[in-house]
Amino acid sequence: MVIAGLGVIAMLSEIFSFKKLLYPLVLLGLLAAAVLAGLDWNHDTRIPLFGNMIMFDNFSAAFTIVLSFTGFLWFIMARDSFNEESSLTDHYALALFSLAGAVVMVSFGNMTMLFLGIEILSIPLYVLAGSRKTDVHSNEAAFKYFLMGAFASGFLLFGIALVYGATGSFDIPKISLYVAEHATNLPGFFYAGVLMMLAGMAFKVSAVPFHFWAPDVYQGSPTTITAFMATIVKTAAFAALFRLFSNCFIPAATTWSGVVWTLAALTLLTGNITAVYQQSAKRMLAYSSIAHAGYMMLAILAMNKFSATAVLYYTASYSVSTIVSFTVLQLVAAHKGSDLLESFNGLAKKNSFVAVVMTIAILSLAGIPVTAGFFAKYYIFTSAIDSGFTALVIIAVIASLIGVYYYFMIIINMFFKESTDDSPFVIGAAHRFLLIVCTLLILALGLFPDIILRFWI
């Protein structure tokens, strides 16, 4: 409600002429939303809202905190991007409403709210992806994202309809109870519905073979919007996918586990191998984002007592590292006028601070000790091995080794190649603050992983 209220305030700021107050108000509001979510931690019972359509439990509270704080970091990153007075409030409102949809996705108690959350999240992003109106690539990204998103929503809705037809309810607890009681004699169209819902959600997390939209949309969209998709959207989508399947469909796991295994393996290999051949750093990070979806799918497949915490830790560490990488990419692209890998050449000599924080973020994305990314992968792998998916973990480890190769290409360019441009590389105070905070978080989560892992979701 706080986040949605901020979106309404953003629209009213244009009418009542207080746009200059909007930025600090949004930052304070997002921190307040995170604190308010934390106050609901370990509530005696789930907090039902809107006729049990929203269930706010520890799982919801934890992911809402991650989403709110990621949104806080993202708004600092995107501050300089909202420089058009004519559309300033529109950008703020669209981003905030999309974030509100993400919160609905992690706390739904009803299939209807799952769908509404996805649409509230997605529709503003279709607009934001095309917000660079004079850029044909941005226009193409918005159009492609809209068409593919509508197509995926159709799959999701058809799946929801089939599950409703089999169970007679949209309510998550009722569906779960029905599936548990009739696990041996569920109709065939119920399983078809589960698989169609899986296909719709696989699009949202950009899992192979539902990933074809992601590289073009990520590359064509403004860099700040790409960062939003790679962090907030992916966190919300995986939390929703985990919540859906852990609460409803575990008794039918024999039907969908093999499909998820295949999707995870294809996503890991396709994402990492394709990233190796990219010359654009932005497109490389897009394929990297696809690969990370593969790692998180291991926790969905494992579905044991470690999985929820593993997904939370992974999304938190991945989001912080991704915010750093896209912030630096945005700064480098603005300085060089290009997002090619060679744009990073000689960055260490021009601005050693930026090069060092980018290196730490890259090491975290690659899963190198002692960063947050190492423990994120470790706990995901542990969760999968505990459920007997050792072969898939071996594939994931091989994929990680491939990932090290293309991640280190950026580090090599920054420290061991010469730049052809001698102009100084200067960053603003806000971006410097953001990079320092995120880097400290990456190291803190890596050195003290129990900050998150000690909580029982």
Stockholm file with secondary structure:
# STOCKHOLM 1.0

chainA/1-457         MVIAGLGVIAMLSEIFSFKKLLYPLVLLGLLAAAVLAGLDWNHDTRIPLFGNMIMFDNFSAAFTIVLSFTGFLWFIMARDSFNEESSLTDHYALALFSLAGAVVMVSFGNMTMLFLGIEILSIPLYVLAGSRKTDVHSNEAAFKYFLMGAFASGFLLFGIALVYGATGSFDIPKISLYVAEHATNLPGFFYAGVLMMLAGMAFKVSAVPFHFWAPDVYQGSPTTITAFMATIVKTAAFAALFRLFSNCFIPAATTWSGVVWTLAALTLLTGNITAVYQQSAKRMLAYSSIAHAGYMMLAILAMNKFSATAVLYYTASYSVSTIVSFTVLQLVAAHKGSDLLESFNGLAKKNSFVAVVMTIAILSLAGIPVTAGFFAKYYIFTSAIDSGFTALVIIAVIASLIGVYYYFMIIINMFFKESTDDSPFVIGAAHRFLLIVCTLLILALGLFPDIILRFWI
#=GR chainA/1-457 SS CHHHHHHHHHHHHHHHTCGGGHHHHHHHHHHHHHHHHHHTTTCSSCEEETTTTEEECHHHHHHHHHHHHHHHHHHHHHGGGCCCTTTHHHHHHHHHHHHHHHHHHTTBSBHHHHHHHHHHHHHHHHHHHTCSTTCHHHHHHHHHHHHHHHHHHHHHHHHHHHHHHHHSCCBHHHHHHHHHHTTTSCCHHHHHHHHHHHHHHHHHTTCTTSCTHHHHHHHHSCHHHHHHIIIIIHHHHHHHHHHHHHHHSGGGHHHHHHHHHHHHHHHHHHHHHHHHTCCBHHHHHHHHHHHHHHHHHHHHHHCSTTHHHHHHHHHHHHHHHHHHHHHHHHHHHHHHSCCBGGGGTTHHHHCHHHHHHHHHHHHHHHTCTTSHHHHHHHHHHHHHHHTTCHHHHHHHHHHHHHHHHHHHHHHHHHHHSCCSCCSCCCCCHHHHHHHHHHHHHHHHHHHCTHHHHTSCC
#=GC SS_cons         CHHHHHHHHHHHHHHHTCGGGHHHHHHHHHHHHHHHHHHTTTCSSCEEETTTTEEECHHHHHHHHHHHHHHHHHHHHHGGGCCCTTTHHHHHHHHHHHHHHHHHHTTBSBHHHHHHHHHHHHHHHHHHHTCSTTCHHHHHHHHHHHHHHHHHHHHHHHHHHHHHHHHSCCBHHHHHHHHHHTTTSCCHHHHHHHHHHHHHHHHHTTCTTSCTHHHHHHHHSCHHHHHHIIIIIHHHHHHHHHHHHHHHSGGGHHHHHHHHHHHHHHHHHHHHHHHHTCCBHHHHHHHHHHHHHHHHHHHHHHCSTTHHHHHHHHHHHHHHHHHHHHHHHHHHHHHHSCCBGGGGTTHHHHCHHHHHHHHHHHHHHHTCTTSHHHHHHHHHHHHHHHTTCHHHHHHHHHHHHHHHHHHHHHHHHHHHSCCSCCSCCCCCHHHHHHHHHHHHHHHHHHHCTHHHHTSCC
//
